[in-house]
């Protein structure tokens, strides 16, 4: 704003000077006299004002430029500090402070547990189907195209629901008791397949806090060793061992919490698929019972 006001003042002063210059010849023609000392002094004063305004404008523009440069430098410094103090850098620093040996074991538990969790989630997600719609399709195939078409539909459909339906249709000539027994046995096999790998997840959940507590004990031993070597109890001496103890415990508990959340989600999907299998088995037995009653 100051720069704009100075420019306006310069422009007004320039116009006034132009008016004075244009008026000077007319006055000379009318009076046929030399300009007085007062006119000369006023012109010099106006020129000095113009110079002062120009210098003020240049000073203001220089000041504004310096302020913008300083603001840009401060923004760059703050951005650099924010990048340096990112989450990844802080985690890396804490990981190194906790001791590479035990922190690597805790990280290994997290990686192994997450790999099993992801594999189970993908497998169970691909096994899920619309069980009611599928059993309705099986019933329609069985009534319109026969038992072989229903078997082909079950064979071409993924998931445990289609598998137990296929096992039931394979023994459609047996009694209903034998069919039910076969379906129940095969359902147990499918549940075992769905729970495959879950024991490794529970192992990682149990091991991560245990490794953290082991790091706690070792950190305390390190603290007492430092006290013994120094012969004095000071905050700096105790801090190094206590830091190792607390950081390993924190990371172990966080690892266990993350894996526990995934494990509970996996158990929820297994329970949902088990309920679908039971409902589909009952529907299949009703369909086969109706077919046998017709014959």
N, C-alpha and C positions, 0 to 999 in steps of 0.2 A: 504493500500500500504506500509506504514512504517513497519508493522509487517512482510509482505512478504519479504521486503528487508533485514530486520534483520535476518530472517530465512536463507536467501541465504548467508548472510555474515557469519553466524554461521557455515553453511555447508562448505563454502570455508575454513574457519579457521580450521575446523576439519580435512579437507583433507590435509591442509598444515602441521598440527601437525602430522598426520599419516606419511606423507612423511619424516618429520624430524626424527620421531622415527625409521622408517625403514632404513633411511640413517645412523643413528648413529652407529649401530653395524658394518656396512661395513667399516666406517671410522676408527673404533677402531681396526678392524682386520688388516687394511692396515698400520696404523701408530703405533699400539700397544701403544697408549697413552691415558691418561685420558682426558675427555672432558674439554675444557678450560672454564674459567670464562665467556668469551664472549658468548659461546654457551649456557651456563646456563642462563645467563642474557637474551638472546633473547628468550629462551623457556619460562622463567618467564613472559617476556613482552607479548608474544603471549597468554599465559594463562590468563593474566590480561585482554587483549583485548577480549578474548572469554567470560570472566565473565562479562565485561562491555556490550558486545553485548547482552548477555543473559538477563542482568538486563534491558537494554533498550527495548528489545522485550517484557519482562514481563510488564514493565511500559506502553508501547504502548498498549498492549492487555488489561491491566486494564483500561486505559483511554478510549479505544473504548467501552469496556463493560459499563463503567459509562455513556458514551454518549448515548448508546442504551437504557439504563435504564431510563435516563432522558427524552429521546424522547418518550418512551412508556408511562411514567407518564404524560407528556404533552398531548399526544393524548387522554389518558383516561380522563384527566381533561376537555379538549375541548369537548369531546363527552358528558360528563356529563352535561356541561353547555348548549350544544345545546339541549339536551333532556329536561333539566329543563326549558329552554326558548322556548319551542315549541308553536305552534299556539294554541293548546288546553289550555295550561296553561295561555297564554296571554289573551285568550277570557274569561277564567274563572275569571281571576283577574279583567278584565274590567267589567265583569258582576257584580261582588261583589262591585266594586267601584261605579257603577251606582245606587246602591240601589236595594236590593233584591225584594222589593215590586213592583216597577214599571217595573223593568227589567223582572220580572216573567210574568207580564201582556203582555208585548211586545213579550216575548217568546211564551206565550200561543196563541197569535194571529198568530204567525208564524207557530206553530204546527197545529192549526185548519185549517188555510188557505192551508198549504201544503197537509194536509189529503184530503181536498176537491179537490185540484188540481190533486193529484195522482189518486183519484177515477174517476174523469172526464176523465183524459187522458187514463186510462185503458178502460173505457166504450166506449169512442169514437174510440179508436184504434181497439177494437174488433168489432165495428159496421162498419168499413170500408171494402168494398169489391170492386172488379173490376166490376163497374156498367155496363159498355158496354158489357163485356163478359157475365154477368148475364142476361141481357135483351136479348142477342142473344140466350142464352140457353132457356129462357122462350118462345121466338118465335119459336124455333125449337121444343120444347115440345108441344106447342099449335098446330103446323102444323102436327106433326107426331103422337102424342099420345092423343091429345085432351085437353080439358080445365082442367080436373081433374089432369092430370099429371103435367100441368103447375102450378096448385095450390099447389100440393104436393112439387114441387121444391121451390116455394116461402115460404111455411110453414117451410121447412127444412133449409132455409138459414137465417142467422142472419142479423140484420141491418135494418135501416129505409127504404132503397131502396126496399128490399124484402117485407117489410110490406105494403108499399103503392101499390106495384104491386099486392099483394094478395088481398087487398081491391078492387082494380079495377077489378080483375078477378072474385071476388065474385058477382059483379053486372054486369056481362057481358051481361045479358039479358036486362038490362035497356038501355035507350037512352044514347048517347054519352055525352049529357049535364049533365045528372044525374051522370054518371060515373066520369066525370071531377070534378063535385062539390064534390063528395065523396072523390076522391083522394086528392083534395086541402084541404078539412077539416082534413083528416087524416094526411096529411103532416104537418099541423099546430100542431097537437098533437105530432108528432114525433120531431118537432123542440123544443117544450116545454120540452119533455123528455131529449133532448140533452143539453138544457140550465139549467137543474135542478141542483141546488147547486151552480150555478155561482153567485147568489146574496150573498151567504155567503162569497165567495172569495172577492167580491168587498167590503163587510163590513169589512173584515180583512184588506184589503188594505187601507181603510179610517181610521180605528181605530188605526193602528200601528203608523203612524206619529202623530196622535192626542195624544196618550198616551206619545209619546216622547216629544211633546211640553208641555204637562202637567207636565212631569218630569222636563222640563226646568224651568217652572214657580216655581215649588216647590224648585228646587235647588237654584234659585235666592232668594227666601224667606229665605231659610236656610242660605245663605251667609249674608243677611242683619241681620238675627237674631244673627249670630256669631259676626258680627261687633258691634251690639248693646250690646251684653254681654261683649265683650272685651273692648269696648270704644275706639277702634282704628282701622284704616284701614291699614291692612298689607297684603302682598301677601299670607302668610300662612293661614290667616283667611278667605280670599275670595276664596282661591283655592279649598277648600273642597266642598263648595256649587256650584261653577262653574263647577267642575268636574262632579258632579251628573247631572247638567243641560246639559252639552254637550254630555256626554256618552249616556244618555237616548234618546236624539234627534238623535244621530248617529245610534243607534240600531233601532229606529223606522223607520227611512228613509231607512235603508238597508233592513228591513223586507218588507216594502212596495215595494221596487224595485224588490226583489226576487219574491214576489207574483204577481206583475204586469207582469213580464216576462212570468210566467206560465199561467196567465190569457189570455194574448195575444195569446199564443200558442194554448190554448183551443178554443178561438174564431176563430182562423184560421182553426182548424179542423172542427168546426161547420159550418163555411162558405163553406168548401169543401164538406161536406156531404149534405148541403142544395142544392148546385149546382148539385150534383149527383142526388138528389131526383127530382129536377125540370127536368133535362134532361131525367131521367128514366120515369117520368110521361108523358112527351111528346112522348117518344118512345112507351110507353104502349098504349096511345091513338091512335097512328098511327097503331099499331098492331091490336087493337080491331076494328078500323074503316075498316081496310082491311078485317078482318074476317066477319064483318057485310055486307060489300059490296059483298062478295062471296055468302052469303046466299040470 
